[in-house]
Amino acid sequence: MSSMSLKLKRGATAAQAGDLPRPLVLLLASGAGLAVASIYYSQPMLAVLSGSLGASVRDTGFVPTLTQLGYALGILLLAPLGDRFDRRRLILVKTTLLAAALLATGLAPGLPALLAASLVVGLTATFAQDIVPAAATLAPEASRGKAVGTVMTGLLLGILLSRVASGFIAERWGWRMVYELAAVSIGVFGLAAWRGLPRLPATSHMSYTKLMGSLAKLWRHHAELRRAALAQGLLSMGFSAFWSTMAVMLHQQYHLGSEAAGYFGLAGAAGALAAPLAGRLADQRGPELVTRLGAGLAMASFAVMGLGMFLPHEAQIGLILAATVGFDFGVQATLVAHQTVVYSLDPAARSRLNALLFTGMFVGMSAGAALGSLALAHWGWMGVVALATAAAGASLAVRLSRRHGAP
């Protein structure tokens, strides 16, 4: 066994003596980032996919739609298994299947095969949602928030920087190379997890049927969970409508390629890196304020994009970049606050509560990808901007409608 593996396992078994060892935290954070990145690689490449496969922009828009729908279904149907089985085993199984699905995506001979493989990619990429509870389980109580926060940072950077990587690679070596390299990266992580991730015994012996039944009970019992899922889902709709159409818009209006679209992910990453500020504000002033500020910032940022039509051509790109930082920060800040709200509802059911919150989030993303493609096809870029602004405004309305005395 390697020295790194020994350090990881010794550190995990002695977690209560202090913080988790840095190599283990970095392993978990990188795994979460690589997993969730798999569902975003396609977004900057839609124009390239359309030309390569001879399909319409509308049809290729279903690639991110099905990937995100698969992720939402996987969170709902597979993530609760983390309470029933060893999470290490679940992570390794999903890692193997995801690597195979990514390879199949890169080798897809046509759009139907690509769509089918994209759905499987979404389903199996949900091991990211097994990693976050694993970090919470492995970390001692005194440093649990720090460990989970680091893993969530890896997840958020995976979402945003995936677009930079896919755009850069697709521009030089083609879209198939993006998926082939992604399959290799997941395989490397799987090997590292097999050697370094400790076992995580099951915490429940409920049958799968009872686990799923408990999800329905949690959903009915906690009104604040329903509101959080709805508000985050609406924000995610606008978020996804923008990112799933932005590459096509840049190509049509500014004659920029997938690499330029990928670099917009750097602007989004700048917003995501500021998310810890939202966590501290939620601790000091309460998460409700952060949800309202975040949703309001996202709505304002989307609305500002509509002013681009009145600016010189060169200034329009700068405006979109600045607005991208704003709405990404708003969306991620609201997510951090919603997680704070949801995790406080029932500490014994955090994995299932997390599954329900993220299901709502990714259903919103899937809907946003589909509606964004339709809006772009029928009403152009201003249609996408209007859709994103309306979705963020509806999310803000949900948060402002909080009933008196609600938690």
N, C-alpha and C positions, 0 to 999 in steps of 0.2 A: 504493500500500500504506500502511496506517495506521502511525503512529509506534509503537503498541503491537506491531503485527506485526513491525516492524523490530527492536524491542528483543528480542522473543522469539527471533527467528531468529539475530540476532547473538549473543545470550547463549548459545544452544544450540550454535552452531558453535565458540564459544570456551569451552566448558564446562570444559575441562581447566585453564583459568586460575583457576578458583575455583568457588564454588557456582553452581548453576543460578539464572538470574534469577528473582526472586520472582514476577513475572507469569506465567511459564511454569509454575512449581510450583503456583501457585494455579489456573491453568487446568486442569492435570492433576487436582488434588485435587477441584475442583468437578465436573469431568467424571465422575470415579469416583463421587462422591457422588450426582449426578443419575441416573447409570445404575443404580446398585444401589437407589436409592430407588424406582425404577419397579416393583420386584417386591414392595414392601411397602405401597404406597398402599392396597390393598384391605383390609388387616387391621382397621383401626378402623371400616371402613364395612360390615362384613358384615351387621349388623342392618338398616342402611339399604338395602343391596342386596336383602336378603330381602323387605322390605316393598315396595320399588319394583318388583321383578320378579315378585312373587307366588310366590317359591320358598321352600322350607324352609331352615332354618338349615344342615341337613346338606348340601343341594345347593350352597348358596352357599359353603360351606366348601371346595369344590373349586376356587374361583377362586384363592386363594393356593397351594393344592396344585399346580395345573397351572403357575402362574407360576414357582414354585420348582423344579418338575421340569424345566421348560423351561430354566431357568438352569443347573441341574446338567448337562443334556444339552449345552447350549451350551458350558459350560466343558470338558467332556470331548471334544466333537466339533469345536469351532471354535477354542478358545483355543490349541491347539498350532500353528495356522496362523501365529501371530505369529513363529515361528522360520523360516517359509517365505516370507512375504510382507512387504512394507513395512507396518509396524504403523499408520502414519498412514493409509494407504489402507483398511485393515481398520476402523479406528475410524470413518472417515467413512462407509463403507458401512453399518456397523451402526447408526450414529447416524441415518442417513436411514430405515432400516427400523424402528428403534425408534420414531421420531416418528410414522411411519405407523401402527404397531401400537397405540400409545397413543391416537391419534385414532380408530382403528377401535373400540377398547375403549369410549371415551366415547360412540360413536354406536351401540353394539350394541343391536339391537332386543329381544333376549331373552337368556336364560341360555346357550343353546348357542353363540350368536355370541360372547358375552362369554367363555366358556370357551376357545374357539378362539383369540380374540385374546390372551387372557392367556398361553397357551402361547407364542405368537410374541413377546410382550413379554419373557418370560423368556429365550428364545433370543437375542434381539438385545441385551438389556441386558448381555450378557457382554463388551461392549467395556470395561467396568470392569476386567476381567482382562487386557485388552490395554494399558490405561493403566499399571498397576503395573509390568510389565516395561519399558514405555517409559521410565518415570521412572528405573529402574535403569540403562537403557542410556544415557540422555542425561546423567546425573549423573556427574561425575568420581568416581574411586574414593574419594577422601578424604571426600566428602560424600554418598556414595550412600545410606547408612543414613538420614541426615537427610531426603533427598528422598523416599525410599520411605516413611519414617515419616509425613511430612506428607500424602502421598497416601493412605495407609491411614487417617489420621485423617479425611480427607474422606470416604472410603468408609464408615467406621463411623458418622460423623455422618449420612450420607445414609440409612443403614439406620434409625436411631433417630428422627431429626427428620422423616422422611417421614411418620411416623404422626401427629405434631403437625399438620403441614400438611394432610394429607388429612382428619383429623378436624375441624379448624377450617373448612375450605372446604366439606366435605360438609354440615356442620351448617347453613350459611348459604345455600349456592347449589346443593347437590345433588351426588351422587357423580359425575355426568357431567362437571361442571366440573373436578373434580380431574384427570381424565385429559386433558381438553382443555388445561388449563394445563400439565400435565406434558409434553404433546407440544410445546407452544410452547417450554418451557424446554430440551428436548433439541435443538430446532431452533436455538435461539440458541447453545447450546454447539457444535453442529456447525459453524455459521458461524465462530465464534471459533477452533475447531480447524483449520478449512480455511485460515484466514488466518494463524494463529500457530504451529501445530504443525509442526516440521521433519520431513523425511523420515527414516524409520528403516529402512535397507536390511535385507534378509533376511540372516540369519546361517547359514542352512542351505539346501541344495538338495535335501534329501530329498523324495521324493514323499509325497503325503498318506498312502498306504498304509503306507510305511515309518515316517512320523511316528506313526501310530496303533499300529503294531507295536512301536515303541520304548516306548510307554506301558506295554504289557503286560510288556515286559522290565524296565522300571524297577519296576513293581509287584511282580514276582516276586523281583527281586534285593534290594530294600530292605525288610526286615521292619519297620524303624522307621517307614518311610513308611506301611505298612499299619496299624500300631498308632496312628499319629498320625491317620490318616483315620478309623479306627474310633472312637477316643476323641472326636475333634472332632464326628463325625457324631452320636454319642449325646448329647453336650451340646447340639448344634443341634436335636435332636429335642425335648428339653425346652423349649428356648428358643422354638421355633416353636409347640409345643403351647400355651404360655402366650399368646404374642402373637396367634395366630390365633383364640383363643376369648375373650380378655379383653374385647373390645368387647361381645360377646353377653352375657357374664356381668355386666358393669356395667349393661347395659340390663335384664336379667332380675332381678337381685338388688337393684340400687340405683337403678334407673330413671334412669340417666345416659345421655346421648347420645354420638354419635361424637366430638364435640369433647372431652369429658372423657376418652374413650379415647385420643384423640390426645395429650393432655397427659401421659399416662403415658410417652410417648416422651422427655419432658424428664428424667424420672427415669433412664431407660435411658441417655440421653446423658451424664448425670453419671457413670455407671459407665464408659462408653466413653472419656471424657476422661482417666480415670485409667489407661488401658491403657499409656501410656508408662512408668509406674512399673514395670509388669510387665516391660517390655523391659529396663530398667536392672537389675532384679533378676535377670533371666535372664543378663545379661552378667556379673554379679558372682557369682552362686551357681549358675548353670547352669539351662537350660530345664526339666530334669526336675522340679526342685523347684516351679517355677512351674506346670507342668501339674497337679501334684498339689494344690497350694494352690488353683488356680483351679477345678478340678473339685469339690474339697471345699467351697469357698465357694458354688458354684452349688447343690450338693446341699442344703447347710444352709439356703440362702435359700429354695429351693422348699419344703423341709420346714416352715419357719417359717410359711409361708402357711397350712398346715393348722391352725395354732393360732387362726386368725381366728374360727372358729366359737365359741370360748370367750370372745370379747371383745365389748364393746358394739358396736352397729351402726356408730357413728361412728368408732371406733378401728380397724375392720377395713380401711378404705381406707388409713389411715396405715401399717398393717402391710404391706399389699400394695405400697405405694409404696416403703417401706424395703427390702423383699425384692427389688423390681425393680432397685434400685440394686445390691444385692449380687450377684444372679445375672448381671446384665449385665456387671458388672466381672469376675466369675469366667469367664464364657464368652469375653470379649474377651481377657483376660489369657492364657487357655489357648491361644487362637488365635495370639497373638503368639509364645508359646513354641513352639508346634508349627511355625510358619513358620521360626523359628530352627533347629529341629531338621532340618526337611526341606531347607531351602536349603543346609545343610552337607553333605548326602549326595553331591551331584554338581553342582558349580558350573556345569558345561557344560549341564545339563539343568534349570535352575531353572524355566523356563516350564512345562515338562511336569510337573515335580514339583508345582508350584503348581496346575496343572490337576487333578491327581489328588487332592491334599489338599482342594481346594475342591469337587470332585465329591462326595467323601465327605461333606463338610459340608452341601451343599445337598440331597443325597439324604436326609440326616437331617432337614433342615428340611421337605422335602416330606412325609416320613413323619410328622413331628410334627404338621404341619397337618392331615393326614387323621385320624390317631389322636386328636388333640386334639378335633376336631369330634365324632368317635364317642364319646369319653369323656364329653364334655359332654352329648351327647344321651342317653346311657344311665345315667350315674352322677353327673351334675351337676359342679359346680366342683371338689368334692373328688376326683372321678375324674381331672380334669386335673392337679391338684396331685400326686396319687399317681403319675401317668404321668411328669410332669416330674422328680419326685424320684427315681424308679426309673431313669430314663434317665441323670441326672447321676451317680447312684450307680454305675451300670454303667461310665460313663466313668472315674470314679475307680478302679474295680477294674482297668480296663485299664491305667491308669498305674501302679498299685501292683504289678501283676504283671510289671513290667519284668524281663526276665531278666538275671541277673548277667553283666556284661561287655558288654551291649548299649550302643550309642552313645547 
